């Protein structure tokens, strides 16, 4: 008995015998699973030919994951082969128009980008929802997992990065130091007036306060180009991403004390 003995699995994206989808289907069959493949249109004949290289015959259903009619018919088409439904689905679909490939991304139209996103990413959600009625007592859908490019820096390196970013802002004369201020009430107009007085109405600004001030923060919240943080929340990205950095005199003292540690 294999690990998948008796399981019923739908595998999408089998186009070549070197594809991930093909090898998933092959291994699933070798481990005892029954597999149904999906394809459509011009590539249907290609999938049919490649399916013949699997250890066992596998039925092929028509499915275009961007076609609502095909998604609505998925349940009936699968049940024609597996009356009791599925135990799992493998999403292995990726496509982008030629104009979006070959390092030409900066010249790619939104129409081509949206097509790539729809077929390659949003289709995972569409396929999952269409397959839900086939999961009797639960099932699994396997799709691509985004790579996590994040990494951790120690406190000294983070502090050094912030200090360097602030230095660049200062060299470019993009730091403005203000006297401490506050608002008696929450009004966007209050924040707009300060930006107007500083002649920064159309600028992308980052105001750094020494401590939380709810009235100031909420007054800025509706302004797309304005952001308010505390000195403790300040990070390198926010500094570099801002056009003009606004610091109060108390904020300057707070930052100097932090960098001195």
TORKOL-4160 file (C-alpha; in steps of 0.2 Angstrom, whole numbers, padded with zeros to 4 digits, m for minus):
261
<pt num="1" X="0000" Y="0000" Z="0000"/>
<pt num="2" X="0006" Y="0018" Z="m0004"/>
<pt num="3" X="0004" Y="0033" Z="0006"/>
<pt num="4" X="m0010" Y="0039" Z="m0005"/>
<pt num="5" X="m0019" Y="0023" Z="m0008"/>
<pt num="6" X="m0037" Y="0026" Z="m0013"/>
<pt num="7" X="m0036" Y="0045" Z="m0013"/>
<pt num="8" X="m0043" Y="0055" Z="m0028"/>
<pt num="9" X="m0033" Y="0069" Z="m0034"/>
<pt num="10" X="m0036" Y="0083" Z="m0047"/>
<pt num="11" X="m0019" Y="0089" Z="m0055"/>
<pt num="12" X="m0019" Y="0104" Z="m0065"/>
<pt num="13" X="m0005" Y="0111" Z="m0077"/>
<pt num="14" X="0002" Y="0095" Z="m0085"/>
<pt num="15" X="0009" Y="0101" Z="m0101"/>
<pt num="16" X="0026" Y="0092" Z="m0102"/>
<pt num="17" X="0034" Y="0077" Z="m0094"/>
<pt num="18" X="0047" Y="0088" Z="m0086"/>
<pt num="19" X="0034" Y="0099" Z="m0077"/>
<pt num="20" X="0031" Y="0099" Z="m0058"/>
<pt num="21" X="0013" Y="0094" Z="m0061"/>
<pt num="22" X="0017" Y="0079" Z="m0072"/>
<pt num="23" X="0029" Y="0072" Z="m0058"/>
<pt num="24" X="0016" Y="0075" Z="m0045"/>
<pt num="25" X="0003" Y="0065" Z="m0055"/>
<pt num="26" X="0016" Y="0051" Z="m0057"/>
<pt num="27" X="0021" Y="0050" Z="m0039"/>
<pt num="28" X="0003" Y="0051" Z="m0034"/>
<pt num="29" X="m0001" Y="0036" Z="m0045"/>
<pt num="30" X="0014" Y="0027" Z="m0039"/>
<pt num="31" X="0008" Y="0029" Z="m0021"/>
<pt num="32" X="m0009" Y="0022" Z="m0025"/>
<pt num="33" X="m0019" Y="0038" Z="m0029"/>
<pt num="34" X="m0031" Y="0039" Z="m0043"/>
<pt num="35" X="m0028" Y="0055" Z="m0053"/>
<pt num="36" X="m0039" Y="0066" Z="m0065"/>
<pt num="37" X="m0030" Y="0079" Z="m0075"/>
<pt num="38" X="m0037" Y="0096" Z="m0082"/>
<pt num="39" X="m0033" Y="0105" Z="m0098"/>
<pt num="40" X="m0042" Y="0115" Z="m0111"/>
<pt num="41" X="m0042" Y="0123" Z="m0128"/>
<pt num="42" X="m0026" Y="0121" Z="m0139"/>
<pt num="43" X="m0016" Y="0113" Z="m0125"/>
<pt num="44" X="m0028" Y="0099" Z="m0122"/>
<pt num="45" X="m0020" Y="0088" Z="m0136"/>
<pt num="46" X="m0003" Y="0091" Z="m0128"/>
<pt num="47" X="m0010" Y="0086" Z="m0110"/>
<pt num="48" X="m0018" Y="0071" Z="m0118"/>
<pt num="49" X="m0001" Y="0065" Z="m0126"/>
<pt num="50" X="0009" Y="0068" Z="m0110"/>
<pt num="51" X="m0004" Y="0059" Z="m0099"/>
<pt num="52" X="0000" Y="0044" Z="m0109"/>
<pt num="53" X="0017" Y="0044" Z="m0101"/>
<pt num="54" X="0010" Y="0042" Z="m0084"/>
<pt num="55" X="0011" Y="0025" Z="m0075"/>
<pt num="56" X="m0008" Y="0023" Z="m0077"/>
<pt num="57" X="m0021" Y="0030" Z="m0088"/>
<pt num="58" X="m0028" Y="0047" Z="m0081"/>
<pt num="59" X="m0045" Y="0055" Z="m0087"/>
<pt num="60" X="m0044" Y="0073" Z="m0093"/>
<pt num="61" X="m0057" Y="0085" Z="m0089"/>
<pt num="62" X="m0059" Y="0102" Z="m0098"/>
<pt num="63" X="m0055" Y="0117" Z="m0086"/>
<pt num="64" X="m0050" Y="0135" Z="m0090"/>
<pt num="65" X="m0048" Y="0142" Z="m0073"/>
<pt num="66" X="m0052" Y="0160" Z="m0079"/>
<pt num="67" X="m0068" Y="0154" Z="m0087"/>
<pt num="68" X="m0083" Y="0155" Z="m0075"/>
<pt num="69" X="m0093" Y="0142" Z="m0085"/>
<pt num="70" X="m0079" Y="0129" Z="m0083"/>
<pt num="71" X="m0077" Y="0133" Z="m0065"/>
<pt num="72" X="m0096" Y="0130" Z="m0062"/>
<pt num="73" X="m0095" Y="0114" Z="m0072"/>
<pt num="74" X="m0080" Y="0107" Z="m0062"/>
<pt num="75" X="m0090" Y="0097" Z="m0049"/>
<pt num="76" X="m0100" Y="0088" Z="m0062"/>
<pt num="77" X="m0085" Y="0084" Z="m0073"/>
<pt num="78" X="m0075" Y="0077" Z="m0059"/>
<pt num="79" X="m0090" Y="0067" Z="m0052"/>
<pt num="80" X="m0091" Y="0059" Z="m0069"/>
<pt num="81" X="m0075" Y="0050" Z="m0065"/>
<pt num="82" X="m0075" Y="0051" Z="m0046"/>
<pt num="83" X="m0093" Y="0050" Z="m0040"/>
<pt num="84" X="m0088" Y="0052" Z="m0022"/>
<pt num="85" X="m0078" Y="0068" Z="m0025"/>
<pt num="86" X="m0059" Y="0072" Z="m0021"/>
<pt num="87" X="m0047" Y="0071" Z="m0008"/>
<pt num="88" X="m0035" Y="0084" Z="m0015"/>
<pt num="89" X="m0031" Y="0097" Z="m0028"/>
<pt num="90" X="m0015" Y="0102" Z="m0035"/>
<pt num="91" X="m0014" Y="0120" Z="m0043"/>
<pt num="92" X="0001" Y="0121" Z="m0055"/>
<pt num="93" X="m0005" Y="0134" Z="m0067"/>
<pt num="94" X="0006" Y="0148" Z="m0073"/>
<pt num="95" X="0005" Y="0159" Z="m0088"/>
<pt num="96" X="0010" Y="0177" Z="m0094"/>
<pt num="97" X="0008" Y="0185" Z="m0111"/>
<pt num="98" X="0024" Y="0186" Z="m0121"/>
<pt num="99" X="0025" Y="0205" Z="m0118"/>
<pt num="100" X="0027" Y="0202" Z="m0099"/>
<pt num="101" X="0042" Y="0191" Z="m0101"/>
<pt num="102" X="0060" Y="0192" Z="m0106"/>
<pt num="103" X="0064" Y="0207" Z="m0095"/>
<pt num="104" X="0052" Y="0218" Z="m0103"/>
<pt num="105" X="0041" Y="0221" Z="m0087"/>
<pt num="106" X="0043" Y="0240" Z="m0087"/>
<pt num="107" X="0035" Y="0241" Z="m0104"/>
<pt num="108" X="0021" Y="0229" Z="m0100"/>
<pt num="109" X="0003" Y="0235" Z="m0101"/>
<pt num="110" X="m0008" Y="0232" Z="m0086"/>
<pt num="111" X="m0019" Y="0221" Z="m0097"/>
<pt num="112" X="m0005" Y="0209" Z="m0099"/>
<pt num="113" X="0000" Y="0210" Z="m0081"/>
<pt num="114" X="m0018" Y="0207" Z="m0075"/>
<pt num="115" X="m0019" Y="0192" Z="m0086"/>
<pt num="116" X="m0004" Y="0185" Z="m0078"/>
<pt num="117" X="m0010" Y="0188" Z="m0061"/>
<pt num="118" X="m0027" Y="0181" Z="m0065"/>
<pt num="119" X="m0021" Y="0165" Z="m0073"/>
<pt num="120" X="m0006" Y="0162" Z="m0061"/>
<pt num="121" X="m0012" Y="0168" Z="m0044"/>
<pt num="122" X="m0030" Y="0172" Z="m0043"/>
<pt num="123" X="m0035" Y="0156" Z="m0051"/>
<pt num="124" X="m0029" Y="0147" Z="m0035"/>
<pt num="125" X="m0043" Y="0155" Z="m0026"/>
<pt num="126" X="m0056" Y="0152" Z="m0040"/>
<pt num="127" X="m0051" Y="0134" Z="m0042"/>
<pt num="128" X="m0052" Y="0131" Z="m0023"/>
<pt num="129" X="m0069" Y="0138" Z="m0022"/>
<pt num="130" X="m0075" Y="0128" Z="m0037"/>
<pt num="131" X="m0068" Y="0112" Z="m0029"/>
<pt num="132" X="m0076" Y="0114" Z="m0012"/>
<pt num="133" X="m0092" Y="0104" Z="m0016"/>
<pt num="134" X="m0080" Y="0089" Z="m0020"/>
<pt num="135" X="m0072" Y="0089" Z="m0003"/>
<pt num="136" X="m0082" Y="0076" Z="0007"/>
<pt num="137" X="m0076" Y="0077" Z="0025"/>
<pt num="138" X="m0062" Y="0089" Z="0021"/>
<pt num="139" X="m0048" Y="0090" Z="0008"/>
<pt num="140" X="m0032" Y="0099" Z="0003"/>
<pt num="141" X="m0027" Y="0111" Z="m0010"/>
<pt num="142" X="m0009" Y="0113" Z="m0014"/>
<pt num="143" X="m0003" Y="0129" Z="m0023"/>
<pt num="144" X="0013" Y="0139" Z="m0024"/>
<pt num="145" X="0020" Y="0147" Z="m0008"/>
<pt num="146" X="0028" Y="0164" Z="m0009"/>
<pt num="147" X="0046" Y="0164" Z="m0004"/>
<pt num="148" X="0049" Y="0174" Z="0012"/>
<pt num="149" X="0064" Y="0186" Z="0008"/>
<pt num="150" X="0064" Y="0194" Z="0025"/>
<pt num="151" X="0078" Y="0193" Z="0037"/>
<pt num="152" X="0083" Y="0199" Z="0054"/>
<pt num="153" X="0095" Y="0212" Z="0059"/>
<pt num="154" X="0102" Y="0215" Z="0076"/>
<pt num="155" X="0098" Y="0231" Z="0085"/>
<pt num="156" X="0115" Y="0239" Z="0081"/>
<pt num="157" X="0113" Y="0236" Z="0062"/>
<pt num="158" X="0096" Y="0243" Z="0063"/>
<pt num="159" X="0101" Y="0258" Z="0072"/>
<pt num="160" X="0116" Y="0261" Z="0060"/>
<pt num="161" X="0104" Y="0259" Z="0045"/>
<pt num="162" X="0092" Y="0272" Z="0052"/>
<pt num="163" X="0106" Y="0284" Z="0056"/>
<pt num="164" X="0113" Y="0283" Z="0039"/>
<pt num="165" X="0096" Y="0286" Z="0031"/>
<pt num="166" X="0094" Y="0301" Z="0042"/>
<pt num="167" X="0111" Y="0307" Z="0037"/>
<pt num="168" X="0106" Y="0306" Z="0018"/>
<pt num="169" X="0090" Y="0316" Z="0022"/>
<pt num="170" X="0100" Y="0329" Z="0031"/>
<pt num="171" X="0112" Y="0331" Z="0016"/>
<pt num="172" X="0098" Y="0333" Z="0004"/>
<pt num="173" X="0090" Y="0346" Z="0015"/>
<pt num="174" X="0075" Y="0336" Z="0017"/>
<pt num="175" X="0073" Y="0337" Z="0036"/>
<pt num="176" X="0063" Y="0351" Z="0044"/>
<pt num="177" X="0063" Y="0353" Z="0063"/>
<pt num="178" X="0047" Y="0360" Z="0071"/>
<pt num="179" X="0043" Y="0366" Z="0088"/>
<pt num="180" X="0032" Y="0354" Z="0098"/>
<pt num="181" X="0014" Y="0356" Z="0094"/>
<pt num="182" X="m0003" Y="0347" Z="0097"/>
<pt num="183" X="m0021" Y="0348" Z="0092"/>
<pt num="184" X="m0036" Y="0351" Z="0103"/>
<pt num="185" X="m0047" Y="0340" Z="0092"/>
<pt num="186" X="m0046" Y="0328" Z="0078"/>
<pt num="187" X="m0048" Y="0338" Z="0062"/>
<pt num="188" X="m0039" Y="0335" Z="0045"/>
<pt num="189" X="m0040" Y="0353" Z="0042"/>
<pt num="190" X="m0028" Y="0356" Z="0056"/>
<pt num="191" X="m0015" Y="0345" Z="0049"/>
<pt num="192" X="m0017" Y="0352" Z="0031"/>
<pt num="193" X="m0014" Y="0370" Z="0038"/>
<pt num="194" X="0002" Y="0365" Z="0045"/>
<pt num="195" X="0008" Y="0357" Z="0029"/>
<pt num="196" X="0002" Y="0373" Z="0020"/>
<pt num="197" X="0012" Y="0384" Z="0032"/>
<pt num="198" X="0027" Y="0374" Z="0028"/>
<pt num="199" X="0024" Y="0374" Z="0010"/>
<pt num="200" X="0023" Y="0355" Z="0009"/>
<pt num="201" X="0005" Y="0353" Z="0004"/>
<pt num="202" X="0010" Y="0342" Z="m0011"/>
<pt num="203" X="0025" Y="0334" Z="m0003"/>
<pt num="204" X="0026" Y="0316" Z="0004"/>
<pt num="205" X="0030" Y="0319" Z="0022"/>
<pt num="206" X="0034" Y="0309" Z="0037"/>
<pt num="207" X="0031" Y="0317" Z="0054"/>
<pt num="208" X="0040" Y="0309" Z="0069"/>
<pt num="209" X="0034" Y="0313" Z="0086"/>
<pt num="210" X="0043" Y="0309" Z="0102"/>
<pt num="211" X="0027" Y="0300" Z="0109"/>
<pt num="212" X="0010" Y="0295" Z="0103"/>
<pt num="213" X="m0002" Y="0309" Z="0100"/>
<pt num="214" X="m0019" Y="0302" Z="0095"/>
<pt num="215" X="m0026" Y="0319" Z="0089"/>
<pt num="216" X="m0011" Y="0323" Z="0077"/>
<pt num="217" X="m0011" Y="0305" Z="0071"/>
<pt num="218" X="m0029" Y="0304" Z="0067"/>
<pt num="219" X="m0029" Y="0321" Z="0059"/>
<pt num="220" X="m0017" Y="0315" Z="0046"/>
<pt num="221" X="m0024" Y="0298" Z="0043"/>
<pt num="222" X="m0035" Y="0304" Z="0028"/>
<pt num="223" X="m0020" Y="0312" Z="0019"/>
<pt num="224" X="m0012" Y="0300" Z="0007"/>
<pt num="225" X="0005" Y="0308" Z="0006"/>
<pt num="226" X="0006" Y="0311" Z="0025"/>
<pt num="227" X="0012" Y="0298" Z="0038"/>
<pt num="228" X="0014" Y="0300" Z="0057"/>
<pt num="229" X="0025" Y="0289" Z="0068"/>
<pt num="230" X="0033" Y="0290" Z="0085"/>
<pt num="231" X="0052" Y="0290" Z="0087"/>
<pt num="232" X="0051" Y="0272" Z="0093"/>
<pt num="233" X="0042" Y="0266" Z="0078"/>
<pt num="234" X="0054" Y="0275" Z="0065"/>
<pt num="235" X="0062" Y="0263" Z="0053"/>
<pt num="236" X="0074" Y="0265" Z="0039"/>
<pt num="237" X="0061" Y="0261" Z="0025"/>
<pt num="238" X="0049" Y="0275" Z="0031"/>
<pt num="239" X="0064" Y="0288" Z="0032"/>
<pt num="240" X="0070" Y="0284" Z="0014"/>
<pt num="241" X="0052" Y="0282" Z="0007"/>
<pt num="242" X="0047" Y="0300" Z="0013"/>
<pt num="243" X="0050" Y="0316" Z="0003"/>
<pt num="244" X="0052" Y="0327" Z="0018"/>
<pt num="245" X="0055" Y="0321" Z="0036"/>
<pt num="246" X="0047" Y="0332" Z="0050"/>
<pt num="247" X="0055" Y="0331" Z="0067"/>
<pt num="248" X="0050" Y="0340" Z="0083"/>
<pt num="249" X="0063" Y="0347" Z="0094"/>
<pt num="250" X="0059" Y="0334" Z="0107"/>
<pt num="251" X="0060" Y="0320" Z="0094"/>
<pt num="252" X="0077" Y="0326" Z="0090"/>
<pt num="253" X="0082" Y="0324" Z="0108"/>
<pt num="254" X="0074" Y="0307" Z="0109"/>
<pt num="255" X="0083" Y="0301" Z="0093"/>
<pt num="256" X="0100" Y="0307" Z="0099"/>
<pt num="257" X="0098" Y="0298" Z="0116"/>
<pt num="258" X="0093" Y="0282" Z="0106"/>
<pt num="259" X="0108" Y="0283" Z="0095"/>
<pt num="260" X="0120" Y="0286" Z="0109"/>
<pt num="261" X="0116" Y="0270" Z="0117"/>
